[in-house]
């Protein structure tokens, strides 16, 4: 599995949710654009997906390589937008099972900078898309 594969699977699942429009965002020329936009439940939610074959610390190193992307996500959050990082961990950390961590950008940035008191907004089994949909619906 890789990031494009998990994006396709997630998009296919979300595309079957009544009342939800899912858009895959792709632009080869503009950096830092989130992967998906969800429109439904009275709002738009931006999602940035990361699929990592290792643990949380390695994921943070990988995410930190895209500082522009993380800073844009924080700017969107600070402007009142709904944006989340969906980080799939599929390695030693998760004992061979995929684990999905849902992070708010500012909390993820703080964690990367060393504030390990920060925690994901939600953690679930990697392909529990029904639970993810329930979490997304409840976002305020």
N, C-alpha and C positions, 0 to 999 in steps of 0.2 A: 504494500500500500504506500501511497505517497500523497502529497498535499492536493494535487489535482484530482486524484481518485476520491479522497474523502470529501472534497468540495462537490464533486459530481453526485456522490451518494447522498450527501446532506441536501443539496439542491433538489434532487429527485424526491426525497422525503418531504421536504418543506413545500414543494410544488403540489402535493396532494392535500395539504391542510386547507380546509374550506375558509374562504375569506382572506387568504394570505397570498400576496403576490411576491414572488422571489425573483430578483434580478441578479445575474452574474455580471459583475463589473470587470471589464478588462480593457486596458489601455496600455499598449506597448510603449507609449511615448511619455506617459506621466507616471512618476513614481509616487508611492505611498497611498494609492487609492485602495480603500477596503475591498475585500473580495466579493461580498454579497450585500445587497440591500433588501430588507424585508419590509413590505408595506402591508399593514393590516392592524387590526385592533386599535385603530385610531392614531397610529403613529408610524414612523419609519425607524427601523433599527438597522444600523450598519454592523456587519460582522467581518472580522479579520480572522482567517483560519491559519493555524500553524500545526503541522504534523511533524513530530520529532521522534526519532527512533531511540530515544534515550530518556533521561530523567529531567526533572524541573530545572536544575542548575544549567544543564546543557541547553535546554529550551531557552532559558534567559539569555545565554550567550548568543544563540541563533537570532532571537528577537532583537537583541541590542545591536546587531549588525545593521538593522533597518531603523536607525534612530529617527530619521525623517518621518517614517511611517508611524512610529510610536508617538512622536511629538504631535503629528497631525491628529492622531486619535485622541490624545489628551486635549488638544485645542477644541475638537468637536465636543468632547465631554464637557469641558469648561464652558462652552457656548450653549450648553443645555441640550445637546444632541444625545441620542442613544447610540452608543457604540460599544461593542464587546470584542474581546479577543477570545476565540475558542482554541484552546491549546490541547491537542491530542498528544498524549505521552504513550509510547508503545515500546518500552524497553525494560531495563533492569528495575527502574523505579516502580513500574507497575506490575512487576513479576510476570511479564509475558502477556498481560492483558492490557488492552487499550483503556486509558483513563482520560476523560475529558475534564479539563479545568476551564471554567468560564471566568474571565478576568475583566474587571473594569480597567481602562487604560492607566489612570492615575495610580491605582493600587499596584498594577503590574510594574509601572515605571519605578515606584518607590521600592518594590521588592527587588528589582534588578539593581537598584542603587544601594542595596544592603539592608533595607528595613524589612527584616524577615518576620515582623509582626503582621505584615500584610498577608491576607489569605485570598484565595479565589472566592468569587461571589457564589459559586456552586461547583461541586465536583460530582461526577457521575461516571458510570461505565461508558466507555467510548462510543458505543453505538446505540445508546438509550435515547433515541431521537424524540420519542414521545415525552420523556421527562424534560428534555431540552425545550420542546415546544411549550410545555406547561410553564417552565421557568421564564421563557421569553414573553408569554402572555401576561405574566404577573408583574413584569417590569413597570415601574411607575414613571 
